[in-house]
Structure formats: C-alpha cells, structure tokens
Amino acid sequence: MHLGIDFGTTRTVVAVCDRGNYPVVSFMNDDGDPMDWYPSVAAQRGDDICFGFDALARAAQGGWRLVRSFKRVLAAPIVSPQTLVDVGDTSWPIMELVARFLASLKRDIIARSNAPASLLREEHMPAVVATPANAHSTQRFVTLEAFRRAGFQVMGMINEPSAAGFEYAHRYRSTLTSKREHIVVYDLGGGTFDASLVRMSGRHHDVVATAGIGRLGGDDFDALLANLAIEKAGLPSTEITAQAMSTLLDLCRTAKEALTPNSRRIVIDLESALGPVAAGMDVTISAADYYDACTPLVARTIEAMRPVLSRAESGSGKSSGIDDVAGIYVVGGASALPAVARVLRGEFGRRVHRSQYPSAATAIGLAIAGNPESGFLLTDRFSRTFGVFRESMDGASVSFDPIFTRETTVPSSPEERVVSTRTYRAAHNIGHFRYVECASVADGGSPRGDITPFADVLFAFDKVLAESGMDLSAVPIRRIEGRGPLVQEMYSLDAHGFVEVTIRNLDAGYETVHRLGGSAGT
C-alpha cells in the first residue's frame, strides 16, 4: 500500500493505492468538514509557524500572517535550496519550508485523514510524487529531498501530466484506437501549465513530447480578478498594502472557484479585504467580462501546447495535430474555470475531455503508477535541455553544447542511467564549463527560454596547476604547449531527471564530480 502525492501550488492532493482501487484521501478541516485536498499554505506569528488547515484556522483568528503559493519560488530560473522565502516577519530557506510543510502533511495524514490504518503504521510512508514536466533540476531536487526529510519513502518521481495520463488510461481506455493512440494532457494547476503528448500502446505509455509555462496558473487568474475589482472601484493601488492584497486574492480565489457555466456575475466585498480604504465598497463584475479578460492567459497555454500537438503523427507519418489524437485531457485545479473549457472547446471542439477529478487526476495517476499490478509502463522524456557553454580560442569565443535534450529518454528504474561522454585532448590549461538548463535550443544552437544555471565549473587540465591549490578564477586561460592531457567528461542522467557531471584528467588520474546540492572535489 502506498500514496500518490501531488504537491500543488495552492492545494496538495493525496491518493492511495488500496488493493487495486485509488481513492482520494480526505482530511477533516477545523470545522469538521471532510476536504479532498490539503491547503499548501503556511502561517507565522512570532517564532511559531504552522501549515495546512491549522494555518488557515489561525490566520482567521488574527495576528497570524498567512502565506500562499510558496511553491512558486521553485519555478524561478535562479533558485537554490537555500533561497529565502518570506513568511510573515521571518524568512525560511525554501528547502526547509517545503520539508516542514510536507512533515505537517504527513502528521495530518495520520491524525486527521481517512487513510487506511495499515498505511498509517508505516514509519516512512511509501509515496510516488510529482513535479511539473518542465521543472528544472533544482525544483526536482528540492521536491525529492524535502519529501525524504519529511519522512516519506519516495518510490518514484513522475512528471505531473505523465501521471495524469495513467489516470486517463485507467478510466477512458475505450477512447483509444489503433488509429488514435495519442492523448494530449493539458495540465493547468495553481502555479504552472504543462502539456504532454502521450502515446498509449496497450499499457505502455510513451511521452513523445512536453511543453509548458513555468509560471502561469490559477494564481494568475486570481490576480486578474483582483485587478479588475480594484480598477472597477477606482482605488489607487498605492493605498493597498501587501497584506490587504493577499486577503483580496483569497477572496477572488474563492469567488473564482465558485463559478459555474451558469454564473452571470461575480461580487467582491472589497471592504472585508482592504479595510477603511474601501469602506462600504463591493463591486460586481460580469462573468463574461472576466472570461474575456482571462482569454489571453488561456491563449498562452494553447500556443505553448501547439508544438506538442504537432508531434502527433498519422499512420502515414505526416504530422496532422488534433486529427490524430484521441483527445485533449484537461486536468489541474485551475482548469475548472469555465473560461478554460470555453476557449479550448472553441479551438478544438469535441476532442476536449475534462477529467471528472481535475484536481485529483495527477495524485490518482501517481498511485496507479506505483502499483506493479496495474501493469503500466512509462517511457518519459527529459523535457528540457541540459548543456554547457564552452570556451575556445583562448577564451575569446564561447559556444553552447547540448548534452541531454528534450528527446532524451529518462531511465525507467532507479538503477539505470543514461550516460553521455566526451573524450579529447585538452588544448588549454583550464577548462571553464558553464552548465545550464533551458527550455530548448534555437536553430542557431543557442539556448532558448528560461535559462537556469546548474553549475559553474573551473577544472585544471594542467596537473601542476591542479595540485597547487590556486584560485583558478584568478589564473589566465592559455594554450598548453605540446600535447595536452586526455580529458573525459561524463554526464549521467537518472530516473528522477537529475544530472551528475564528472570531469577527469585520465592521464593524471584526478577528477571532480558535480551534482545538485554540492560537489565532490579531486
């Protein structure tokens, strides 16, 4: 028995694998009501910090500062496990904050959920967890390590839309035919958008392509509604404090989630959020006007998804997009907004299928993925590009060398690795390697999209220099006279999508190893 845990930007959903069934775990909130999700929030007062339903309850009492969507920090291009997140009057390293949140989740699975008793006796709860498809290595590392620190036994980490594909196959396999074996998973969550093209042949799922936007999700739709309300009330934004804006965003999130296809208007009580600056004010916004304002955001997701659709091929091998997919499977909590379905159906017609459990599809899919008796096999892709900027011509020129690309198949088991090596005679005394991750590579060979630094490595090819202990950043790069040493670069990719870099001087027998979170020297 194990869990599938979808750590979300606004809500975390937990499903359990129980004898071939995959129910969603319910939590009891402070009002005694069962909820099929756990709030991804923190609250702070003085030296005290709490999470989940406790955080919501204490924030309502006053004196506590509530922080939502702290997970979005992980999607920033420049982030490390020690990046600080402001929580009220204090700051926490993102690694520690996420680990504390997940430890609170584990305690509440035990104390206030309907999870099976046999699972609760596990000291380290077994779980399959998820990350956004386009998450860079830091986001993956923090997610994996935080779950481990919180007391979970991580059985595997799967891209969110890939997990939702398992849930689709479990419920809707009848929609797949020999001519239409592909589905596109459209995953719009609280903080990110991902899309994956998945080929489903029997129980073998092959993720053909992925795309996404690292910072677009339900939070952005909340902010849009808040700005419409402020604009309609004619309030100057300079008079609204950060805390008041946070309260207004909460109100807008609640109003947004209450919308149905039959909703005609949205009423926002500004005074309850903004205080005296909005005394006696509430505003009414036409649902149609709000949906029109949302359309450009949804259009961005469609544009991001088009390269994925174009990879669906007909039997003739010619790309024909939507005609060759069984459907577009819409998941993620933010996809419940009626404007999303309206725009998608206007673009793709009846091929759009919304999950019955949009917020829980990923968690259910994770629980299915961890069940060996389900018979499903996943072949996933790296979903981004890992490469290095190399110096040449005595440092006068720099070029980009992609090492693992979006087409690279990720190993399917923890024991396997994808290895790429480069062996050559060094021409310079020092190698300067600037490793980065990016969305893709442009036609000219340069990285494209968000560029996330992985490591900046200086390696002494000259043995005497390596043994000197000198600061290599202060040593000029020059050409080696005569025959340079034989150098090997080895790159290893594991099942979680992590890359390890090893640079060796094969002639002299020393090396350096770099992995996320630290490095081992010579």
C-alpha positions as CSV (number, residue, x, y, z in Angstrom):
1,M,0.0,0.0,0.0
2,H,1.3,3.4,-0.9
3,L,0.4,7.0,-1.6
4,G,0.3,9.2,-4.7
5,I,1.0,12.8,-3.6
6,D,0.6,15.8,-5.9
7,F,2.3,18.7,-4.1
8,G,0.4,21.7,-5.6
9,T,0.9,25.4,-5.6
10,T,-2.4,26.1,-3.8
11,R,-3.6,22.6,-2.8
12,T,-1.9,19.2,-2.2
13,V,-3.9,16.1,-3.1
14,V,-3.2,12.6,-1.8
15,A,-4.5,9.4,-3.3
16,V,-3.9,5.9,-2.0
17,C,-3.4,2.5,-3.8
18,D,-5.6,0.1,-1.9
19,R,-6.0,-3.3,-3.5
20,G,-6.4,-2.0,-7.0
21,N,-8.5,0.9,-6.0
22,Y,-7.2,4.5,-5.9
23,P,-9.4,6.7,-3.6
24,V,-8.5,10.3,-2.8
25,V,-7.7,10.8,0.9
26,S,-10.0,13.2,2.7
27,F,-8.8,15.5,5.5
28,M,-11.0,16.9,8.3
29,N,-10.8,20.6,8.5
30,D,-11.2,22.7,11.7
31,D,-15.0,22.9,11.1
32,G,-15.3,19.1,11.0
33,D,-15.9,19.0,7.2
34,P,-14.1,16.5,5.0
35,M,-11.9,18.0,2.3
36,D,-10.4,16.1,-0.6
37,W,-7.3,18.3,-0.5
38,Y,-4.7,19.8,1.9
39,P,-4.1,23.5,1.6
40,S,-0.5,24.4,0.5
41,V,-0.2,27.3,2.9
42,A,1.9,28.5,5.9
43,A,1.1,30.9,8.7
44,Q,3.5,32.7,11.0
45,R,3.3,34.6,14.3
46,G,6.5,35.4,16.2
47,D,8.6,32.3,16.4
48,D,5.6,30.0,15.6
49,I,4.9,28.6,12.1
50,C,2.2,26.1,11.1
51,F,0.8,24.7,7.8
52,G,-2.3,23.3,6.1
53,F,-5.6,23.6,7.8
54,D,-4.0,24.8,11.1
55,A,-2.6,27.7,9.1
56,L,-6.0,28.6,7.7
57,A,-7.7,28.4,11.1
58,R,-5.1,30.5,12.9
59,A,-4.9,33.1,10.2
60,A,-8.7,33.6,10.6
61,Q,-8.1,34.4,14.3
62,G,-5.9,37.4,13.6
63,G,-2.3,38.0,14.5
64,W,-1.0,35.4,12.1
65,R,0.4,36.1,8.7
66,L,-0.8,33.7,6.0
67,V,1.5,32.8,3.0
68,R,0.1,31.1,0.0
69,S,1.8,29.7,-3.2
70,F,5.3,29.4,-1.7
71,K,5.9,26.6,-4.1
72,R,6.1,29.1,-7.0
73,V,9.5,30.1,-5.7
74,L,10.8,26.8,-7.0
75,A,9.9,27.6,-10.6
76,A,12.1,30.8,-10.7
77,P,15.1,30.5,-13.1
78,I,17.5,31.5,-10.4
79,V,16.8,29.5,-7.3
80,S,18.8,27.3,-4.9
81,P,17.7,25.1,-1.9
82,Q,18.8,28.0,0.3
83,T,16.7,30.6,-1.5
84,L,14.8,32.5,1.2
85,V,11.0,32.8,1.3
86,D,9.4,35.5,3.4
87,V,6.8,34.0,5.8
88,G,5.4,36.9,7.8
89,D,8.2,38.5,9.7
90,T,10.7,35.7,9.2
91,S,12.5,34.1,6.2
92,W,13.0,30.4,5.6
93,P,15.2,28.5,3.1
94,I,12.8,27.1,0.5
95,M,14.1,23.5,1.2
96,E,13.3,23.8,4.9
97,L,10.0,25.4,4.3
98,V,8.8,22.7,1.9
99,A,10.1,19.9,4.2
100,R,8.2,21.4,7.2
101,F,5.1,21.7,5.1
102,L,5.4,18.0,4.0
103,A,6.1,16.9,7.5
104,S,2.8,18.7,8.6
105,L,1.1,16.9,5.7
106,K,2.4,13.5,6.9
107,R,1.2,14.2,10.5
108,D,-2.2,15.2,9.3
109,I,-2.5,12.1,7.1
110,I,-2.0,10.2,10.3
111,A,-4.1,12.4,12.6
112,R,-6.9,13.9,10.6
113,S,-7.5,11.8,7.4
114,N,-9.3,8.7,6.3
115,A,-6.2,7.0,5.0
116,P,-6.2,3.2,5.7
117,A,-4.9,2.3,9.2
118,S,-2.4,-0.2,7.7
119,L,-0.7,2.7,5.9
120,L,-0.5,4.8,9.0
121,R,1.7,2.3,10.8
122,E,4.5,2.9,8.2
123,E,7.3,4.9,9.8
124,H,8.4,6.1,6.3
125,M,5.2,6.3,4.3
126,P,5.8,5.0,0.7
127,A,4.8,7.5,-1.9
128,V,5.1,8.3,-5.6
129,V,5.4,12.1,-6.0
130,A,5.2,14.5,-8.9
131,T,6.9,17.6,-10.3
132,P,5.9,19.9,-13.2
133,A,7.1,18.4,-16.5
134,N,9.4,21.3,-17.2
135,A,10.8,21.6,-13.7
136,H,14.5,22.2,-13.7
137,S,16.9,20.2,-11.6
138,T,16.8,22.5,-8.5
139,Q,13.0,22.2,-8.3
140,R,13.2,18.4,-8.7
141,F,16.0,18.1,-6.1
142,V,14.2,20.2,-3.5
143,T,10.9,18.3,-4.1
144,L,12.6,14.9,-3.7
145,E,14.8,15.8,-0.8
146,A,12.0,17.6,1.1
147,F,9.7,14.6,0.9
148,R,12.6,12.4,2.2
149,R,13.3,14.8,5.1
150,A,9.6,14.9,6.0
151,G,9.6,11.1,6.5
152,F,8.2,9.8,3.2
153,Q,9.8,6.9,1.3
154,V,9.9,8.2,-2.2
155,M,9.3,5.2,-4.6
156,G,9.4,7.4,-7.7
157,M,9.0,10.9,-9.0
158,I,7.0,11.4,-12.2
159,N,6.1,14.4,-14.3
160,E,2.6,15.7,-13.5
161,P,1.0,15.3,-16.9
162,S,2.6,11.9,-17.3
163,A,0.9,10.8,-14.1
164,A,-2.5,12.2,-15.3
165,G,-2.1,10.1,-18.4
166,F,-2.2,7.0,-16.2
167,E,-5.5,8.2,-14.7
168,Y,-6.9,8.8,-18.2
169,A,-6.0,5.2,-19.3
170,H,-7.4,3.8,-16.1
171,R,-10.8,5.4,-16.8
172,Y,-11.1,6.1,-20.5
173,R,-9.1,3.4,-22.4
174,S,-12.1,2.8,-24.7
175,T,-11.5,6.1,-26.4
176,L,-8.1,4.9,-27.7
177,T,-7.9,3.0,-31.0
178,S,-5.2,1.7,-33.3
179,K,-5.5,4.8,-35.4
180,R,-5.7,7.2,-32.4
181,E,-3.2,6.1,-29.7
182,H,-2.2,9.6,-28.6
183,I,-3.7,11.9,-26.0
184,V,-2.6,15.4,-25.0
185,V,-2.6,16.1,-21.3
186,Y,-3.5,19.7,-20.6
187,D,-2.5,20.4,-17.0
188,L,-3.3,23.8,-15.7
189,G,-2.5,24.0,-12.0
190,G,-2.3,26.7,-9.4
191,G,1.2,27.9,-10.5
192,T,2.2,26.1,-13.7
193,F,1.0,24.9,-17.0
194,D,2.2,21.7,-18.6
195,A,1.2,19.8,-21.7
196,S,2.4,16.3,-22.8
197,L,1.7,14.2,-25.8
198,V,1.4,10.6,-24.7
199,R,1.3,7.6,-27.0
200,M,-0.7,4.8,-25.3
201,S,0.0,1.4,-26.8
202,G,-1.6,-1.2,-24.6
203,R,-0.3,-0.4,-21.1
204,H,2.9,1.2,-22.4
205,H,2.8,5.0,-22.1
206,D,5.4,6.8,-24.2
207,V,5.7,10.5,-23.5
208,V,6.5,11.8,-27.0
209,A,6.8,15.5,-26.2
210,T,6.3,18.0,-23.5
211,A,5.9,21.8,-23.3
212,G,4.8,24.3,-20.7
213,I,5.0,27.6,-18.9
214,G,6.7,27.6,-15.6
215,R,4.8,30.5,-14.1
216,L,1.2,30.5,-15.3
217,G,-1.6,29.0,-13.3
218,G,-4.6,29.7,-11.1
219,D,-2.8,32.3,-9.1
220,D,-2.6,34.5,-12.3
221,F,-6.4,34.2,-12.8
222,D,-6.9,35.2,-9.2
223,A,-4.7,38.3,-9.7
224,L,-6.6,39.2,-12.8
225,L,-9.9,39.2,-11.0
226,A,-8.4,41.2,-8.1
227,N,-7.1,43.8,-10.5
228,L,-10.5,44.1,-12.3
229,A,-12.2,44.6,-8.9
230,I,-9.7,47.4,-7.9
231,E,-10.0,49.0,-11.3
232,K,-13.8,49.0,-11.2
233,A,-13.8,50.5,-7.7
234,G,-11.4,53.2,-8.8
235,L,-9.0,52.6,-6.0
236,P,-5.3,53.6,-6.3
237,S,-3.1,50.6,-6.0
238,T,-0.6,52.6,-3.9
239,E,-3.1,52.7,-1.0
240,I,-3.3,48.9,-0.8
241,T,-0.9,47.1,1.5
242,A,0.7,43.7,0.7
243,Q,-1.4,42.1,3.4
244,A,-4.6,43.6,2.2
245,M,-3.8,42.5,-1.4
246,S,-3.2,38.9,-0.1
247,T,-6.6,38.9,1.6
248,L,-8.2,40.2,-1.6
249,L,-6.5,37.5,-3.6
250,D,-8.0,34.9,-1.2
251,L,-11.5,36.4,-1.7
252,C,-11.0,36.4,-5.5
253,R,-9.8,32.8,-5.4
254,T,-12.9,31.7,-3.5
255,A,-15.2,33.7,-5.9
256,K,-13.4,32.2,-9.0
257,E,-13.8,28.6,-7.7
258,A,-17.5,29.2,-7.1
259,L,-18.1,30.0,-10.7
260,T,-20.1,27.6,-12.8
261,P,-21.1,27.7,-16.5
262,N,-24.3,29.3,-15.4
263,S,-22.7,32.1,-13.4
264,R,-23.5,35.6,-14.7
265,R,-21.8,37.9,-12.2
266,I,-19.1,38.0,-9.6
267,V,-19.5,40.0,-6.4
268,I,-16.3,41.0,-4.5
269,D,-16.6,42.5,-1.0
270,L,-13.7,44.9,-1.1
271,E,-14.2,46.3,2.4
272,S,-13.7,42.9,4.0
273,A,-10.3,42.6,2.2
274,L,-9.0,46.1,2.0
275,G,-10.4,47.7,5.2
276,P,-11.1,51.5,5.5
277,V,-9.6,52.3,2.1
278,A,-12.6,50.5,0.6
279,A,-15.2,51.3,3.3
280,G,-18.7,50.3,2.2
281,M,-17.5,49.0,-1.2
282,D,-18.4,45.9,-3.0
283,V,-18.1,45.5,-6.8
284,T,-20.0,43.4,-9.3
285,I,-18.1,42.1,-12.3
286,S,-19.8,40.5,-15.2
287,A,-18.6,36.9,-15.6
288,A,-18.5,37.4,-19.3
289,D,-16.1,40.4,-18.8
290,Y,-13.9,38.3,-16.5
291,Y,-13.8,35.4,-19.0
292,D,-12.9,37.8,-21.8
293,A,-10.0,39.1,-19.7
294,C,-8.9,35.5,-19.0
295,T,-8.8,34.6,-22.7
296,P,-5.3,35.9,-23.3
297,L,-4.0,33.7,-20.5
298,V,-5.7,30.6,-21.9
299,A,-4.5,31.5,-25.3
300,R,-0.9,31.4,-24.0
301,T,-1.4,27.8,-22.9
302,I,-2.8,26.9,-26.3
303,E,0.2,28.4,-28.0
304,A,2.6,26.6,-25.6
305,M,0.7,23.4,-26.4
306,R,0.9,23.6,-30.2
307,P,4.4,22.1,-30.6
308,V,3.2,19.1,-28.6
309,L,0.1,18.7,-30.8
310,S,2.2,18.9,-34.0
311,R,4.1,15.8,-32.9
312,A,1.0,13.6,-33.2
313,E,1.6,11.7,-36.4
314,S,-0.9,9.9,-38.6
315,G,-0.2,6.4,-39.9
316,S,1.5,8.0,-43.0
317,G,4.0,9.7,-40.7
318,K,2.7,13.1,-41.6
319,S,2.0,15.5,-38.7
320,S,-1.6,16.4,-38.5
321,G,-2.1,17.6,-34.9
322,I,-5.6,17.4,-33.4
323,D,-7.0,15.0,-36.0
324,D,-4.6,12.2,-34.8
325,V,-5.2,12.4,-31.0
326,A,-7.9,10.6,-29.1
327,G,-8.5,13.7,-27.1
328,I,-7.1,16.6,-25.1
329,Y,-7.4,15.6,-21.4
330,V,-7.9,18.6,-19.2
331,V,-6.7,18.3,-15.6
332,G,-5.4,20.6,-12.9
333,G,-7.4,22.7,-10.4
334,A,-7.3,25.9,-12.4
335,S,-8.8,24.1,-15.4
336,A,-12.2,24.2,-13.6
337,L,-12.6,27.8,-14.6
338,P,-15.4,27.8,-17.2
339,A,-13.4,30.2,-19.4
340,V,-10.8,27.5,-19.9
341,A,-13.2,25.0,-21.2
342,R,-14.9,27.6,-23.4
343,V,-11.7,28.6,-25.1
344,L,-10.4,25.1,-25.5
345,R,-13.7,23.8,-27.0
346,G,-13.8,26.8,-29.3
347,E,-10.4,25.8,-30.5
348,F,-10.6,22.0,-30.6
349,G,-14.2,21.1,-30.5
350,R,-15.4,17.8,-29.1
351,R,-11.9,16.4,-28.6
352,V,-11.7,18.2,-25.3
353,H,-12.3,15.9,-22.3
354,R,-12.2,17.3,-18.8
355,S,-11.3,14.9,-16.0
356,Q,-14.1,14.1,-13.5
357,Y,-11.5,14.8,-10.9
358,P,-9.4,17.6,-12.4
359,S,-7.7,18.5,-9.1
360,A,-7.0,14.8,-8.2
361,A,-6.1,13.3,-11.6
362,T,-2.4,13.6,-11.0
363,A,-2.5,12.1,-7.5
364,I,-4.6,9.2,-8.7
365,G,-2.3,8.6,-11.6
366,L,0.7,8.6,-9.2
367,A,-1.0,6.0,-7.1
368,I,-1.6,3.9,-10.2
369,A,2.0,4.3,-11.4
370,G,3.3,2.9,-8.1
371,N,1.2,-0.2,-8.3
372,P,3.2,-3.0,-10.0
373,E,0.0,-5.0,-10.5
374,S,-1.5,-2.2,-12.7
375,G,0.8,-3.3,-15.5
376,F,1.5,0.2,-16.7
377,L,5.0,1.0,-18.1
378,L,6.1,4.6,-18.7
379,T,8.7,5.9,-21.0
380,D,9.3,9.6,-20.2
381,R,11.4,12.3,-21.7
382,F,13.9,14.7,-20.1
383,S,11.5,17.5,-21.0
384,R,14.2,20.2,-21.1
385,T,17.8,20.7,-22.4
386,F,20.9,20.4,-20.3
387,G,24.1,21.7,-21.8
388,V,27.3,23.6,-21.4
389,F,28.8,26.9,-22.6
390,R,32.4,26.1,-23.7
391,E,35.3,28.5,-24.2
392,S,37.6,28.2,-27.2
393,M,40.3,30.3,-28.9
394,D,42.0,31.0,-25.5
395,G,38.7,32.1,-24.1
396,A,37.9,34.5,-26.9
397,S,34.9,32.5,-28.2
398,V,32.0,30.7,-26.4
399,S,29.7,28.1,-27.9
400,F,26.8,26.1,-26.4
401,D,27.0,22.3,-26.4
402,P,23.6,20.5,-25.7
403,I,24.2,17.2,-23.8
404,F,20.7,16.0,-22.8
405,T,17.8,17.3,-24.8
406,R,14.0,17.1,-24.7
407,E,14.3,14.0,-26.8
408,T,16.4,12.1,-24.3
409,T,14.6,9.1,-22.7
410,V,14.7,9.2,-18.9
411,P,15.6,5.8,-17.3
412,S,12.6,3.9,-16.1
413,S,14.2,2.4,-13.0
414,P,16.3,3.8,-10.1
415,E,19.2,1.5,-11.0
416,E,19.5,2.7,-14.6
417,R,21.4,5.7,-16.0
418,V,21.7,7.4,-19.4
419,V,25.4,8.2,-19.8
420,S,27.0,10.6,-22.3
421,T,30.8,11.1,-22.6
422,R,33.2,13.4,-24.3
423,T,36.9,12.4,-24.5
424,Y,39.5,14.7,-26.0
425,R,43.0,16.2,-25.6
426,A,42.9,19.4,-23.7
427,A,44.2,22.4,-25.6
428,H,44.2,24.9,-22.6
429,N,45.5,24.9,-19.0
430,I,42.0,25.4,-17.6
431,G,38.5,24.4,-18.7
432,H,35.7,26.7,-17.9
433,F,32.3,24.9,-18.0
434,R,29.1,26.9,-17.5
435,Y,26.3,24.3,-17.2
436,V,22.7,25.4,-17.7
437,E,19.3,24.0,-18.3
438,C,16.9,25.6,-20.7
439,A,13.6,25.0,-22.4
440,S,15.1,24.2,-25.8
441,V,17.8,25.1,-28.4
442,A,17.3,27.6,-31.1
443,D,18.1,26.9,-34.8
444,G,21.4,28.7,-34.4
445,G,22.5,26.5,-31.5
446,S,21.9,28.9,-28.6
447,P,19.7,28.1,-25.6
448,R,16.2,29.3,-25.7
449,G,13.6,30.0,-23.0
450,D,14.3,30.3,-19.3
451,I,17.9,29.6,-18.7
452,T,18.6,28.0,-15.2
453,P,22.2,27.8,-14.0
454,F,23.3,24.3,-12.9
455,A,27.0,24.8,-12.0
456,D,29.9,27.0,-13.0
457,V,33.0,24.7,-13.0
458,L,36.6,25.6,-13.4
459,F,38.8,22.5,-13.9
460,A,42.6,22.5,-14.1
461,F,43.7,20.4,-17.1
462,D,47.3,21.1,-16.0
463,K,48.4,18.7,-13.3
464,V,50.8,21.1,-11.7
465,L,48.1,23.8,-11.5
466,A,45.6,21.3,-10.1
467,E,47.9,20.4,-7.3
468,S,48.8,24.0,-6.5
469,G,45.6,24.8,-4.8
470,M,45.4,28.1,-6.5
471,D,42.2,30.0,-7.1
472,L,41.6,29.1,-10.7
473,S,39.4,32.1,-11.3
474,A,42.5,34.3,-11.0
475,V,44.6,32.2,-13.5
476,P,44.6,33.4,-17.1
477,I,43.4,30.8,-19.6
478,R,46.2,30.0,-22.1
479,R,47.0,27.2,-24.6
480,I,49.1,24.2,-23.5
481,E,52.4,23.8,-25.3
482,G,52.8,20.4,-26.9
483,R,50.4,17.6,-26.3
484,G,47.6,18.2,-23.7
485,P,46.3,15.6,-21.3
486,L,43.5,13.2,-22.2
487,V,40.3,14.5,-20.6
488,Q,36.9,12.8,-20.2
489,E,33.6,14.5,-19.4
490,M,30.9,12.1,-18.3
491,Y,27.3,13.0,-17.8
492,S,24.8,10.7,-16.0
493,L,21.1,11.1,-16.1
494,D,19.0,9.2,-13.5
495,A,15.3,8.2,-13.3
496,H,14.4,11.4,-11.4
497,G,15.8,13.6,-14.1
498,F,18.9,14.6,-12.2
499,V,22.2,15.1,-13.9
500,E,25.6,14.3,-12.5
501,V,28.8,15.8,-14.1
502,T,32.2,14.1,-13.8
503,I,35.3,15.7,-15.3
504,R,38.5,13.6,-15.3
505,N,42.1,14.1,-16.3
506,L,42.7,10.5,-17.5
507,D,46.4,10.8,-17.8
508,A,47.0,12.2,-14.3
509,G,44.1,10.3,-12.6
510,Y,42.1,13.1,-10.8
511,E,38.5,14.2,-11.2
512,T,35.8,16.4,-9.9
513,V,32.1,15.5,-9.6
514,H,29.3,18.0,-9.5
515,R,25.7,17.3,-8.6
516,L,22.9,19.5,-7.5
517,G,23.3,20.4,-3.8
518,G,27.0,20.1,-3.7
519,S,30.2,18.8,-5.3
520,A,33.0,16.3,-4.6
521,G,36.5,17.5,-5.4
522,T,39.5,15.8,-6.8
